[in-house]
């Protein structure tokens, strides 16, 4: 079994996934619009250029995403995408990039489970928890 986050956006999926690719040092595996799909000729003009599916490989994990039709988007709540990073400096760099234009809910600080932990909502509305220099449980 595999557990994969699927992130939803209000028209900013392409921008977010290009940012995540750079920030997380991942590889964008797929990204196509509704208009590029096999059903593209049946797509409404509103959705034609919106992302139907995006896939980003980050290490051994995947993050998937898409844009939702107007009026159906809801800001994420009740979850966070959690990143565990061995290198504290890399964790700090990723946290700073995610925080730019976003909202820091808990600044990076030492905890009993990690040398550095922080909680941030990025400028696209995605909540992240970063644990760097994690202590083994």
CNS distance restraints for C-alpha pairs under 8 A (distance, minus, plus):
assign (resid   4 and name CA) (resid  61 and name CA) 7.50 0.50 0.50
assign (resid   4 and name CA) (resid  62 and name CA) 6.15 0.50 0.50
assign (resid   4 and name CA) (resid  63 and name CA) 6.16 0.50 0.50
assign (resid   4 and name CA) (resid  64 and name CA) 7.24 0.50 0.50
assign (resid   5 and name CA) (resid  62 and name CA) 7.54 0.50 0.50
assign (resid   5 and name CA) (resid  63 and name CA) 5.43 0.50 0.50
assign (resid   5 and name CA) (resid  64 and name CA) 6.22 0.50 0.50
assign (resid   5 and name CA) (resid  81 and name CA) 7.44 0.50 0.50
assign (resid   6 and name CA) (resid  63 and name CA) 6.19 0.50 0.50
assign (resid   6 and name CA) (resid  64 and name CA) 4.54 0.50 0.50
assign (resid   6 and name CA) (resid  65 and name CA) 4.96 0.50 0.50
assign (resid   6 and name CA) (resid  66 and name CA) 7.87 0.50 0.50
assign (resid   7 and name CA) (resid  63 and name CA) 7.54 0.50 0.50
assign (resid   7 and name CA) (resid  64 and name CA) 6.16 0.50 0.50
assign (resid   7 and name CA) (resid  65 and name CA) 4.42 0.50 0.50
assign (resid   7 and name CA) (resid  66 and name CA) 6.64 0.50 0.50
assign (resid   7 and name CA) (resid 126 and name CA) 7.73 0.50 0.50
assign (resid   8 and name CA) (resid  13 and name CA) 7.42 0.50 0.50
assign (resid   8 and name CA) (resid  65 and name CA) 5.59 0.50 0.50
assign (resid   8 and name CA) (resid  66 and name CA) 5.28 0.50 0.50
assign (resid   8 and name CA) (resid  67 and name CA) 5.65 0.50 0.50
assign (resid   8 and name CA) (resid  68 and name CA) 6.42 0.50 0.50
assign (resid   8 and name CA) (resid  73 and name CA) 7.49 0.50 0.50
assign (resid   9 and name CA) (resid  13 and name CA) 5.42 0.50 0.50
assign (resid   9 and name CA) (resid  65 and name CA) 7.57 0.50 0.50
assign (resid   9 and name CA) (resid  66 and name CA) 6.15 0.50 0.50
assign (resid   9 and name CA) (resid  67 and name CA) 4.56 0.50 0.50
assign (resid   9 and name CA) (resid  68 and name CA) 6.12 0.50 0.50
assign (resid   9 and name CA) (resid  73 and name CA) 6.82 0.50 0.50
assign (resid   9 and name CA) (resid 124 and name CA) 7.52 0.50 0.50
assign (resid  10 and name CA) (resid  67 and name CA) 5.51 0.50 0.50
assign (resid  10 and name CA) (resid  68 and name CA) 5.93 0.50 0.50
assign (resid  10 and name CA) (resid  69 and name CA) 7.47 0.50 0.50
assign (resid  10 and name CA) (resid  70 and name CA) 6.96 0.50 0.50
assign (resid  10 and name CA) (resid  73 and name CA) 5.75 0.50 0.50
assign (resid  11 and name CA) (resid  50 and name CA) 6.13 0.50 0.50
assign (resid  11 and name CA) (resid  51 and name CA) 7.58 0.50 0.50
assign (resid  11 and name CA) (resid  67 and name CA) 5.26 0.50 0.50
assign (resid  11 and name CA) (resid  68 and name CA) 7.22 0.50 0.50
assign (resid  12 and name CA) (resid  16 and name CA) 6.00 0.50 0.50
assign (resid  12 and name CA) (resid  67 and name CA) 6.97 0.50 0.50
assign (resid  12 and name CA) (resid 124 and name CA) 7.10 0.50 0.50
assign (resid  13 and name CA) (resid  17 and name CA) 5.98 0.50 0.50
assign (resid  13 and name CA) (resid  50 and name CA) 7.89 0.50 0.50
assign (resid  13 and name CA) (resid  51 and name CA) 6.30 0.50 0.50
assign (resid  13 and name CA) (resid  54 and name CA) 7.81 0.50 0.50
assign (resid  13 and name CA) (resid  65 and name CA) 6.82 0.50 0.50
assign (resid  13 and name CA) (resid  66 and name CA) 5.77 0.50 0.50
assign (resid  13 and name CA) (resid  67 and name CA) 5.69 0.50 0.50
assign (resid  14 and name CA) (resid  18 and name CA) 6.19 0.50 0.50
assign (resid  14 and name CA) (resid  31 and name CA) 7.64 0.50 0.50
assign (resid  14 and name CA) (resid  51 and name CA) 6.56 0.50 0.50
assign (resid  14 and name CA) (resid  54 and name CA) 7.81 0.50 0.50
assign (resid  15 and name CA) (resid  19 and name CA) 6.19 0.50 0.50
assign (resid  16 and name CA) (resid  20 and name CA) 6.04 0.50 0.50
assign (resid  16 and name CA) (resid 124 and name CA) 6.55 0.50 0.50
assign (resid  17 and name CA) (resid  21 and name CA) 5.94 0.50 0.50
assign (resid  17 and name CA) (resid  28 and name CA) 7.58 0.50 0.50
assign (resid  17 and name CA) (resid  54 and name CA) 7.39 0.50 0.50
assign (resid  17 and name CA) (resid  56 and name CA) 7.23 0.50 0.50
assign (resid  18 and name CA) (resid  22 and name CA) 6.52 0.50 0.50
assign (resid  18 and name CA) (resid  28 and name CA) 7.61 0.50 0.50
assign (resid  19 and name CA) (resid  23 and name CA) 5.95 0.50 0.50
assign (resid  20 and name CA) (resid  24 and name CA) 5.50 0.50 0.50
assign (resid  20 and name CA) (resid  25 and name CA) 7.64 0.50 0.50
assign (resid  20 and name CA) (resid  26 and name CA) 7.33 0.50 0.50
assign (resid  21 and name CA) (resid  25 and name CA) 5.56 0.50 0.50
assign (resid  21 and name CA) (resid  26 and name CA) 4.62 0.50 0.50
assign (resid  21 and name CA) (resid  27 and name CA) 5.82 0.50 0.50
assign (resid  21 and name CA) (resid  28 and name CA) 6.24 0.50 0.50
assign (resid  21 and name CA) (resid  56 and name CA) 6.83 0.50 0.50
assign (resid  22 and name CA) (resid  26 and name CA) 6.63 0.50 0.50
assign (resid  23 and name CA) (resid  94 and name CA) 6.06 0.50 0.50
assign (resid  23 and name CA) (resid  97 and name CA) 6.57 0.50 0.50
assign (resid  23 and name CA) (resid  98 and name CA) 7.69 0.50 0.50
assign (resid  24 and name CA) (resid  58 and name CA) 6.79 0.50 0.50
assign (resid  24 and name CA) (resid  94 and name CA) 6.74 0.50 0.50
assign (resid  25 and name CA) (resid  58 and name CA) 6.96 0.50 0.50
assign (resid  26 and name CA) (resid  56 and name CA) 6.44 0.50 0.50
assign (resid  26 and name CA) (resid  57 and name CA) 5.45 0.50 0.50
assign (resid  26 and name CA) (resid  58 and name CA) 4.45 0.50 0.50
assign (resid  26 and name CA) (resid  59 and name CA) 6.94 0.50 0.50
assign (resid  27 and name CA) (resid  56 and name CA) 5.61 0.50 0.50
assign (resid  27 and name CA) (resid  57 and name CA) 5.14 0.50 0.50
assign (resid  27 and name CA) (resid  58 and name CA) 6.63 0.50 0.50
assign (resid  28 and name CA) (resid  54 and name CA) 7.69 0.50 0.50
assign (resid  28 and name CA) (resid  55 and name CA) 6.03 0.50 0.50
assign (resid  28 and name CA) (resid  56 and name CA) 4.42 0.50 0.50
assign (resid  28 and name CA) (resid  57 and name CA) 6.31 0.50 0.50
assign (resid  29 and name CA) (resid  54 and name CA) 7.62 0.50 0.50
assign (resid  29 and name CA) (resid  55 and name CA) 5.37 0.50 0.50
assign (resid  29 and name CA) (resid  56 and name CA) 5.56 0.50 0.50
assign (resid  29 and name CA) (resid  57 and name CA) 6.58 0.50 0.50
assign (resid  30 and name CA) (resid  53 and name CA) 7.38 0.50 0.50
assign (resid  30 and name CA) (resid  54 and name CA) 5.29 0.50 0.50
assign (resid  30 and name CA) (resid  55 and name CA) 5.05 0.50 0.50
assign (resid  30 and name CA) (resid  56 and name CA) 7.21 0.50 0.50
assign (resid  31 and name CA) (resid  51 and name CA) 6.97 0.50 0.50
assign (resid  31 and name CA) (resid  52 and name CA) 7.73 0.50 0.50
assign (resid  31 and name CA) (resid  53 and name CA) 5.67 0.50 0.50
assign (resid  31 and name CA) (resid  54 and name CA) 4.15 0.50 0.50
assign (resid  31 and name CA) (resid  55 and name CA) 6.46 0.50 0.50
assign (resid  32 and name CA) (resid  36 and name CA) 6.06 0.50 0.50
assign (resid  32 and name CA) (resid  37 and name CA) 7.16 0.50 0.50
assign (resid  32 and name CA) (resid  51 and name CA) 5.74 0.50 0.50
assign (resid  32 and name CA) (resid  52 and name CA) 6.02 0.50 0.50
assign (resid  32 and name CA) (resid  53 and name CA) 5.85 0.50 0.50
assign (resid  32 and name CA) (resid  54 and name CA) 6.68 0.50 0.50
assign (resid  33 and name CA) (resid  37 and name CA) 6.63 0.50 0.50
assign (resid  33 and name CA) (resid  48 and name CA) 6.50 0.50 0.50
assign (resid  33 and name CA) (resid  49 and name CA) 5.48 0.50 0.50
assign (resid  33 and name CA) (resid  50 and name CA) 5.26 0.50 0.50
assign (resid  33 and name CA) (resid  51 and name CA) 4.15 0.50 0.50
assign (resid  33 and name CA) (resid  52 and name CA) 4.90 0.50 0.50
assign (resid  33 and name CA) (resid  53 and name CA) 7.01 0.50 0.50
assign (resid  34 and name CA) (resid  39 and name CA) 7.48 0.50 0.50
assign (resid  34 and name CA) (resid  40 and name CA) 5.77 0.50 0.50
assign (resid  34 and name CA) (resid  43 and name CA) 6.52 0.50 0.50
assign (resid  34 and name CA) (resid  47 and name CA) 6.18 0.50 0.50
assign (resid  34 and name CA) (resid  48 and name CA) 5.11 0.50 0.50
assign (resid  34 and name CA) (resid  49 and name CA) 6.46 0.50 0.50
assign (resid  34 and name CA) (resid  50 and name CA) 6.13 0.50 0.50
assign (resid  34 and name CA) (resid  51 and name CA) 6.12 0.50 0.50
assign (resid  34 and name CA) (resid  52 and name CA) 4.91 0.50 0.50
assign (resid  35 and name CA) (resid  39 and name CA) 7.30 0.50 0.50
assign (resid  35 and name CA) (resid  40 and name CA) 3.95 0.50 0.50
assign (resid  35 and name CA) (resid  41 and name CA) 6.84 0.50 0.50
assign (resid  35 and name CA) (resid  43 and name CA) 6.22 0.50 0.50
assign (resid  35 and name CA) (resid  47 and name CA) 7.39 0.50 0.50
assign (resid  35 and name CA) (resid  48 and name CA) 4.31 0.50 0.50
assign (resid  35 and name CA) (resid  49 and name CA) 6.15 0.50 0.50
assign (resid  35 and name CA) (resid  50 and name CA) 7.92 0.50 0.50
assign (resid  36 and name CA) (resid  40 and name CA) 5.49 0.50 0.50
assign (resid  36 and name CA) (resid  48 and name CA) 7.85 0.50 0.50
assign (resid  37 and name CA) (resid  52 and name CA) 7.90 0.50 0.50
assign (resid  39 and name CA) (resid  43 and name CA) 6.60 0.50 0.50
assign (resid  40 and name CA) (resid  48 and name CA) 7.11 0.50 0.50
assign (resid  43 and name CA) (resid  47 and name CA) 6.40 0.50 0.50
assign (resid  43 and name CA) (resid  48 and name CA) 5.82 0.50 0.50
assign (resid  44 and name CA) (resid  48 and name CA) 6.10 0.50 0.50
assign (resid  45 and name CA) (resid  49 and name CA) 7.86 0.50 0.50
assign (resid  46 and name CA) (resid  50 and name CA) 7.77 0.50 0.50
assign (resid  46 and name CA) (resid  69 and name CA) 7.89 0.50 0.50
assign (resid  47 and name CA) (resid  69 and name CA) 6.73 0.50 0.50
assign (resid  50 and name CA) (resid  66 and name CA) 7.92 0.50 0.50
assign (resid  50 and name CA) (resid  67 and name CA) 5.95 0.50 0.50
assign (resid  51 and name CA) (resid  66 and name CA) 5.21 0.50 0.50
assign (resid  51 and name CA) (resid  67 and name CA) 5.27 0.50 0.50
assign (resid  52 and name CA) (resid  66 and name CA) 5.16 0.50 0.50
assign (resid  52 and name CA) (resid  67 and name CA) 6.34 0.50 0.50
assign (resid  53 and name CA) (resid  64 and name CA) 7.16 0.50 0.50
assign (resid  53 and name CA) (resid  65 and name CA) 5.79 0.50 0.50
assign (resid  53 and name CA) (resid  66 and name CA) 4.88 0.50 0.50
assign (resid  53 and name CA) (resid  67 and name CA) 7.92 0.50 0.50
assign (resid  54 and name CA) (resid  64 and name CA) 5.49 0.50 0.50
assign (resid  54 and name CA) (resid  65 and name CA) 5.10 0.50 0.50
assign (resid  54 and name CA) (resid  66 and name CA) 6.09 0.50 0.50
assign (resid  55 and name CA) (resid  62 and name CA) 6.74 0.50 0.50
assign (resid  55 and name CA) (resid  63 and name CA) 5.92 0.50 0.50
assign (resid  55 and name CA) (resid  64 and name CA) 4.55 0.50 0.50
assign (resid  55 and name CA) (resid  65 and name CA) 6.67 0.50 0.50
assign (resid  56 and name CA) (resid  62 and name CA) 5.55 0.50 0.50
assign (resid  56 and name CA) (resid  63 and name CA) 5.22 0.50 0.50
assign (resid  56 and name CA) (resid  64 and name CA) 6.31 0.50 0.50
assign (resid  57 and name CA) (resid  61 and name CA) 5.88 0.50 0.50
assign (resid  57 and name CA) (resid  62 and name CA) 4.56 0.50 0.50
assign (resid  57 and name CA) (resid  63 and name CA) 6.58 0.50 0.50
assign (resid  58 and name CA) (resid  62 and name CA) 5.86 0.50 0.50
assign (resid  58 and name CA) (resid  63 and name CA) 7.49 0.50 0.50
assign (resid  68 and name CA) (resid  72 and name CA) 6.30 0.50 0.50
assign (resid  68 and name CA) (resid  73 and name CA) 6.00 0.50 0.50
assign (resid  69 and name CA) (resid  73 and name CA) 7.13 0.50 0.50
assign (resid  75 and name CA) (resid 125 and name CA) 6.36 0.50 0.50
assign (resid  76 and name CA) (resid 125 and name CA) 6.74 0.50 0.50
assign (resid  76 and name CA) (resid 126 and name CA) 6.45 0.50 0.50
assign (resid  76 and name CA) (resid 127 and name CA) 7.34 0.50 0.50
assign (resid  77 and name CA) (resid 127 and name CA) 7.91 0.50 0.50
assign (resid  79 and name CA) (resid 127 and name CA) 7.16 0.50 0.50
assign (resid  80 and name CA) (resid 126 and name CA) 7.41 0.50 0.50
assign (resid  80 and name CA) (resid 127 and name CA) 4.73 0.50 0.50
assign (resid  80 and name CA) (resid 128 and name CA) 4.96 0.50 0.50
assign (resid  80 and name CA) (resid 129 and name CA) 6.21 0.50 0.50
assign (resid  81 and name CA) (resid 126 and name CA) 7.74 0.50 0.50
assign (resid  81 and name CA) (resid 127 and name CA) 6.21 0.50 0.50
assign (resid  81 and name CA) (resid 128 and name CA) 4.71 0.50 0.50
assign (resid  81 and name CA) (resid 129 and name CA) 6.18 0.50 0.50
assign (resid  82 and name CA) (resid 128 and name CA) 5.74 0.50 0.50
assign (resid  82 and name CA) (resid 129 and name CA) 4.67 0.50 0.50
assign (resid  82 and name CA) (resid 130 and name CA) 6.03 0.50 0.50
assign (resid  82 and name CA) (resid 131 and name CA) 7.66 0.50 0.50
assign (resid  83 and name CA) (resid 128 and name CA) 7.45 0.50 0.50
assign (resid  83 and name CA) (resid 129 and name CA) 6.20 0.50 0.50
assign (resid  83 and name CA) (resid 130 and name CA) 4.98 0.50 0.50
assign (resid  83 and name CA) (resid 131 and name CA) 6.14 0.50 0.50
assign (resid  84 and name CA) (resid 130 and name CA) 6.20 0.50 0.50
assign (resid  84 and name CA) (resid 131 and name CA) 4.82 0.50 0.50
assign (resid  84 and name CA) (resid 132 and name CA) 5.85 0.50 0.50
assign (resid  84 and name CA) (resid 133 and name CA) 7.98 0.50 0.50
assign (resid  84 and name CA) (resid 134 and name CA) 6.82 0.50 0.50
assign (resid  85 and name CA) (resid  90 and name CA) 7.41 0.50 0.50
assign (resid  85 and name CA) (resid  91 and name CA) 6.01 0.50 0.50
assign (resid  85 and name CA) (resid 130 and name CA) 7.56 0.50 0.50
assign (resid  85 and name CA) (resid 131 and name CA) 6.16 0.50 0.50
assign (resid  85 and name CA) (resid 132 and name CA) 4.61 0.50 0.50
assign (resid  85 and name CA) (resid 133 and name CA) 6.30 0.50 0.50
assign (resid  85 and name CA) (resid 134 and name CA) 7.01 0.50 0.50
assign (resid  86 and name CA) (resid  91 and name CA) 7.90 0.50 0.50
assign (resid  86 and name CA) (resid 132 and name CA) 5.54 0.50 0.50
assign (resid  86 and name CA) (resid 133 and name CA) 4.62 0.50 0.50
assign (resid  86 and name CA) (resid 134 and name CA) 6.26 0.50 0.50
assign (resid  87 and name CA) (resid  91 and name CA) 6.29 0.50 0.50
assign (resid  87 and name CA) (resid 132 and name CA) 6.10 0.50 0.50
assign (resid  87 and name CA) (resid 133 and name CA) 5.64 0.50 0.50
assign (resid  88 and name CA) (resid  92 and name CA) 6.18 0.50 0.50
assign (resid  88 and name CA) (resid 115 and name CA) 7.25 0.50 0.50
assign (resid  88 and name CA) (resid 116 and name CA) 6.64 0.50 0.50
assign (resid  88 and name CA) (resid 132 and name CA) 4.86 0.50 0.50
assign (resid  88 and name CA) (resid 133 and name CA) 5.18 0.50 0.50
assign (resid  89 and name CA) (resid  93 and name CA) 6.25 0.50 0.50
assign (resid  90 and name CA) (resid  94 and name CA) 6.19 0.50 0.50
assign (resid  90 and name CA) (resid 132 and name CA) 7.91 0.50 0.50
assign (resid  91 and name CA) (resid  95 and name CA) 6.02 0.50 0.50
assign (resid  91 and name CA) (resid 116 and name CA) 7.81 0.50 0.50
assign (resid  91 and name CA) (resid 130 and name CA) 6.74 0.50 0.50
assign (resid  91 and name CA) (resid 131 and name CA) 7.18 0.50 0.50
assign (resid  91 and name CA) (resid 132 and name CA) 5.25 0.50 0.50
assign (resid  92 and name CA) (resid  96 and name CA) 6.08 0.50 0.50
assign (resid  92 and name CA) (resid 108 and name CA) 7.60 0.50 0.50
assign (resid  92 and name CA) (resid 116 and name CA) 7.99 0.50 0.50
assign (resid  92 and name CA) (resid 132 and name CA) 7.80 0.50 0.50
assign (resid  93 and name CA) (resid  97 and name CA) 6.25 0.50 0.50
assign (resid  94 and name CA) (resid  98 and name CA) 6.17 0.50 0.50
assign (resid  95 and name CA) (resid  99 and name CA) 6.00 0.50 0.50
assign (resid  95 and name CA) (resid 118 and name CA) 7.41 0.50 0.50
assign (resid  95 and name CA) (resid 120 and name CA) 7.50 0.50 0.50
assign (resid  95 and name CA) (resid 130 and name CA) 6.78 0.50 0.50
assign (resid  96 and name CA) (resid 100 and name CA) 6.26 0.50 0.50
assign (resid  98 and name CA) (resid 102 and name CA) 6.86 0.50 0.50
assign (resid  98 and name CA) (resid 120 and name CA) 7.07 0.50 0.50
assign (resid  98 and name CA) (resid 121 and name CA) 7.36 0.50 0.50
assign (resid  98 and name CA) (resid 122 and name CA) 5.03 0.50 0.50
assign (resid  98 and name CA) (resid 123 and name CA) 7.45 0.50 0.50
assign (resid  99 and name CA) (resid 103 and name CA) 6.03 0.50 0.50
assign (resid  99 and name CA) (resid 104 and name CA) 6.05 0.50 0.50
assign (resid  99 and name CA) (resid 120 and name CA) 6.06 0.50 0.50
assign (resid  99 and name CA) (resid 121 and name CA) 6.88 0.50 0.50
assign (resid  99 and name CA) (resid 122 and name CA) 5.58 0.50 0.50
assign (resid  99 and name CA) (resid 123 and name CA) 7.46 0.50 0.50
assign (resid 100 and name CA) (resid 122 and name CA) 7.18 0.50 0.50
assign (resid 100 and name CA) (resid 123 and name CA) 7.13 0.50 0.50
assign (resid 101 and name CA) (resid 122 and name CA) 6.85 0.50 0.50
assign (resid 101 and name CA) (resid 123 and name CA) 5.08 0.50 0.50
assign (resid 102 and name CA) (resid 120 and name CA) 7.17 0.50 0.50
assign (resid 102 and name CA) (resid 121 and name CA) 5.56 0.50 0.50
assign (resid 102 and name CA) (resid 122 and name CA) 4.27 0.50 0.50
assign (resid 102 and name CA) (resid 123 and name CA) 4.17 0.50 0.50
assign (resid 102 and name CA) (resid 124 and name CA) 7.65 0.50 0.50
assign (resid 102 and name CA) (resid 125 and name CA) 7.65 0.50 0.50
assign (resid 103 and name CA) (resid 120 and name CA) 5.69 0.50 0.50
assign (resid 103 and name CA) (resid 121 and name CA) 5.13 0.50 0.50
assign (resid 103 and name CA) (resid 122 and name CA) 6.42 0.50 0.50
assign (resid 103 and name CA) (resid 123 and name CA) 7.52 0.50 0.50
assign (resid 104 and name CA) (resid 118 and name CA) 7.93 0.50 0.50
assign (resid 104 and name CA) (resid 119 and name CA) 6.24 0.50 0.50
assign (resid 104 and name CA) (resid 120 and name CA) 4.36 0.50 0.50
assign (resid 104 and name CA) (resid 121 and name CA) 6.39 0.50 0.50
assign (resid 105 and name CA) (resid 118 and name CA) 7.69 0.50 0.50
assign (resid 105 and name CA) (resid 119 and name CA) 5.29 0.50 0.50
assign (resid 105 and name CA) (resid 120 and name CA) 5.27 0.50 0.50
assign (resid 105 and name CA) (resid 121 and name CA) 7.27 0.50 0.50
assign (resid 106 and name CA) (resid 118 and name CA) 5.18 0.50 0.50
assign (resid 106 and name CA) (resid 119 and name CA) 4.80 0.50 0.50
assign (resid 106 and name CA) (resid 120 and name CA) 6.74 0.50 0.50
assign (resid 107 and name CA) (resid 117 and name CA) 7.61 0.50 0.50
assign (resid 107 and name CA) (resid 118 and name CA) 5.05 0.50 0.50
assign (resid 107 and name CA) (resid 119 and name CA) 6.64 0.50 0.50
assign (resid 107 and name CA) (resid 120 and name CA) 7.93 0.50 0.50
assign (resid 108 and name CA) (resid 116 and name CA) 5.64 0.50 0.50
assign (resid 108 and name CA) (resid 117 and name CA) 4.91 0.50 0.50
assign (resid 108 and name CA) (resid 118 and name CA) 4.15 0.50 0.50
assign (resid 108 and name CA) (resid 119 and name CA) 7.52 0.50 0.50
assign (resid 109 and name CA) (resid 115 and name CA) 7.27 0.50 0.50
assign (resid 109 and name CA) (resid 116 and name CA) 4.91 0.50 0.50
assign (resid 109 and name CA) (resid 117 and name CA) 5.32 0.50 0.50
assign (resid 109 and name CA) (resid 118 and name CA) 6.54 0.50 0.50
assign (resid 110 and name CA) (resid 114 and name CA) 6.15 0.50 0.50
assign (resid 110 and name CA) (resid 115 and name CA) 4.68 0.50 0.50
assign (resid 110 and name CA) (resid 116 and name CA) 4.60 0.50 0.50
assign (resid 110 and name CA) (resid 117 and name CA) 6.20 0.50 0.50
assign (resid 111 and name CA) (resid 115 and name CA) 6.20 0.50 0.50
assign (resid 111 and name CA) (resid 116 and name CA) 6.68 0.50 0.50
assign (resid 111 and name CA) (resid 117 and name CA) 6.67 0.50 0.50
assign (resid 112 and name CA) (resid 135 and name CA) 7.64 0.50 0.50
assign (resid 113 and name CA) (resid 134 and name CA) 5.93 0.50 0.50
assign (resid 113 and name CA) (resid 135 and name CA) 5.02 0.50 0.50
assign (resid 113 and name CA) (resid 136 and name CA) 7.46 0.50 0.50
assign (resid 113 and name CA) (resid 137 and name CA) 7.63 0.50 0.50
assign (resid 114 and name CA) (resid 131 and name CA) 5.83 0.50 0.50
assign (resid 114 and name CA) (resid 132 and name CA) 5.93 0.50 0.50
assign (resid 114 and name CA) (resid 133 and name CA) 5.48 0.50 0.50
assign (resid 114 and name CA) (resid 134 and name CA) 4.02 0.50 0.50
assign (resid 114 and name CA) (resid 135 and name CA) 5.21 0.50 0.50
assign (resid 115 and name CA) (resid 131 and name CA) 7.70 0.50 0.50
assign (resid 115 and name CA) (resid 132 and name CA) 6.14 0.50 0.50
assign (resid 115 and name CA) (resid 133 and name CA) 5.02 0.50 0.50
assign (resid 115 and name CA) (resid 134 and name CA) 6.16 0.50 0.50
assign (resid 115 and name CA) (resid 135 and name CA) 7.43 0.50 0.50
assign (resid 116 and name CA) (resid 130 and name CA) 7.85 0.50 0.50
assign (resid 116 and name CA) (resid 131 and name CA) 5.88 0.50 0.50
assign (resid 116 and name CA) (resid 132 and name CA) 5.06 0.50 0.50
assign (resid 116 and name CA) (resid 133 and name CA) 6.42 0.50 0.50
assign (resid 116 and name CA) (resid 134 and name CA) 7.65 0.50 0.50
assign (resid 117 and name CA) (resid 129 and name CA) 7.27 0.50 0.50
assign (resid 117 and name CA) (resid 130 and name CA) 5.45 0.50 0.50
assign (resid 117 and name CA) (resid 131 and name CA) 4.52 0.50 0.50
assign (resid 117 and name CA) (resid 132 and name CA) 6.26 0.50 0.50
assign (resid 118 and name CA) (resid 129 and name CA) 5.82 0.50 0.50
assign (resid 118 and name CA) (resid 130 and name CA) 5.33 0.50 0.50
assign (resid 118 and name CA) (resid 131 and name CA) 6.87 0.50 0.50
assign (resid 119 and name CA) (resid 127 and name CA) 7.44 0.50 0.50
assign (resid 119 and name CA) (resid 128 and name CA) 5.80 0.50 0.50
assign (resid 119 and name CA) (resid 129 and name CA) 4.53 0.50 0.50
assign (resid 119 and name CA) (resid 130 and name CA) 6.42 0.50 0.50
assign (resid 120 and name CA) (resid 127 and name CA) 5.80 0.50 0.50
assign (resid 120 and name CA) (resid 128 and name CA) 5.31 0.50 0.50
assign (resid 120 and name CA) (resid 129 and name CA) 6.52 0.50 0.50
assign (resid 121 and name CA) (resid 125 and name CA) 5.74 0.50 0.50
assign (resid 121 and name CA) (resid 126 and name CA) 5.36 0.50 0.50
assign (resid 121 and name CA) (resid 127 and name CA) 4.12 0.50 0.50
assign (resid 121 and name CA) (resid 128 and name CA) 5.98 0.50 0.50
assign (resid 122 and name CA) (resid 126 and name CA) 5.47 0.50 0.50
assign (resid 122 and name CA) (resid 127 and name CA) 6.42 0.50 0.50
assign (resid 122 and name CA) (resid 128 and name CA) 7.52 0.50 0.50
